[in-house]
Amino acid sequence: MIGQGQFEQLQRAVFATEHPVFAVLDGALIDNLPARLQQAAPDALCLFSGDLDPMLAAAAPYLVPLHKGSAAARLALSDGWNAHWGIVLVADPGTDMHAMRAHLRRILRVRTPGGDAMLFRFYDPRAFRTVVPTFDTQQYKTFFGPIRGCYVESRAGDSALHFTRDSSDAPAMLPLAAAA
């Protein structure tokens, strides 16, 4: 969780444009995420498909539309920030929930060097900031697709990292002052 001033700074950065904004939140780390989403973002979509066992549904990742000042924005950008709850995505204009979900589902499964399929937990900020910078140009392009930028909590917790599709260099650091 971050303070009100830090939340406001982060919210200003995330919603600086009119582009669609989404969060991918991790049910494995957030107690009662499906119930919380019923209250904060009833239109959220599970990234897993099919008729899920309730235990799997509770631990699944969810795509959540964010709007400035909404309960869902507070959940993603304040309550869960620095607790590894998820990442925030800024999409291309016109990207809707279903198109974003389809893209994210394509990158959920990856192949190990040995050829085995495994789940890529890109929505865990710790995995994101460790793995995404190692991508080659094609992997980076494939990963980002309709995503213009991603906001991820930093290791230190006093800033956000902003990765952009157009720059595979080091992410921009957005300091989040403790008092604003």
N, C-alpha and C positions, 0 to 999 in steps of 0.2 A: 504494500500500500504506500502511496505517496501523499504528501500534503496537498492542501487545496491550491496553493500557489504553483506547485510543480504540475499538478493536474491541469491548471489553466494554461500554463506554458505549453505543455504537451498537446493539449486540445487545440490551441491556436496553430501549432505547427501542422498537426495532422489534418485539420480542416482549413488550411490556407488556400486551397483551391476548391472549385465546385465539383471535383472528381468524386466518383463513388468511393466510399471508405468501408472497409470490412475488417473484422477481427476474426482470427481463427483461435478459438479457445479450447483448452485441453481438459476434457472431463476426467482424465486420470489424475489431474492435480487440483480440480475444483470440486469441492463437496457439493453434491446435489445440483450439478450444472443443468441437467434438463429442466428441473423445477425452477431454477433461477431464471433460465431463459424463457420459460412460460410467462414469467412476470416482466422481465426486462426487454425481451426480444422474441415474441411469439412466432415471428417469421424466420427464425434461425433454422439452418439446415444441417443435418448430420452429414459429415463427409463419408461415412460408411453407408452402404446401401443395403436394402433388404429388410426383412423382419428380424430385428436384432433382439437377442436375449437382453433383458433389462440390465443385467450387469455390464454387458458390452456397451449398450447404449449410454449408460452412465459414465463410462470411461472413454467414450469416443470423442474425436475432435468435432467441433461445430463451427460452421461459417455464420457469422453474425453481422448484419448490416449495422453500421454506426452512423449516427447523426449527431451533430454538435448539440451538447446539452442533454442528450437522452440518457435514460437509465442504462442502456447498453454501453454507451460511451463511458459512463462512470465505472461500470463493471470492468471494462477492458483497460481503460486508461488511468484509473485510480486504484480501485480495490485490488486488482490483480497485478498491477505494475510492480516489478521487483520481486514477485512471487512465482515467476515463470509460468504464468497462466496462459500466455499465448503471444501472438504477434498481431500487428496492425498493418493492413494492406491498403494502399491507395491505387485505384484501378484506372484504366483508360476510360475516357468519357463514354457513356453508353453501355458499360459493362454491367450486366444485371447479375443477380444472385445465382441464377441457374448456370450462366456462362462461367462465372467464377468458380462455382462448385465443380463443374465439369473439368475445368483446367486443374484445380487442386487435386481432384481425384486421380488425374493422370500422373501427378508427381508424388502421390502417396507411396507407391511401390517402386523400389529401386533394385538393381542387381548388384550383388557383391562382386568383387573381382573373381570369385570362384563360380559365379553364375547363379547363385541362389537369390531368390526374391526375398525382400524384407521390407518392413514398414519404415518409411522415412518420416520421422517425427519433426519435420521442418517447422512445425508450429510451436515447438519448445524453443524459447529464445536461446537457450544454451547450445542446442544442436544447430540452430540457424546460424548464429554468429561464429561457430566453429567450422561448419561444413561449407556453407555457401561461398565464403571467400576462397575456397580451394577449387571451385569449379573452373573448368576451362571455358573459353568463349562460347562454344556451342551449348554446353551444359547450363551456363548462366542464362543464355537467351531462351532456352527451353524452360528453365525454371520460372523465369519472370513472365513470359508470355504476355497476358493483358495487365500485368501488375507493373505500375509505374515506379512504385517505391514501397519499401517495408520499414516500419518502425519497430525496433527491438530494444528491450532494456539492455543496458550495458552491464558488464561484470561488476563495476564499482557501485552501480545503483544510483549514481548522482547525475546520470545523463541518459539520453536515448541515442541509439545508433540509427542512422537513416541510410539504408541501402537503396540505390536506384538502379533501374534497368539499364540506364544509359552510361553507367560507370561501374565497372567491375573492380575499380580501385578500392582503396580503403573507404569504409562508410563515413559519412559526415557525422560529427558528434554534436548533439544538441544538449548543452548543459541545462540541467534542471535545478535552478537555485532553490535552496531550502526555504527561503522566505521571499515572497514576492508581493 
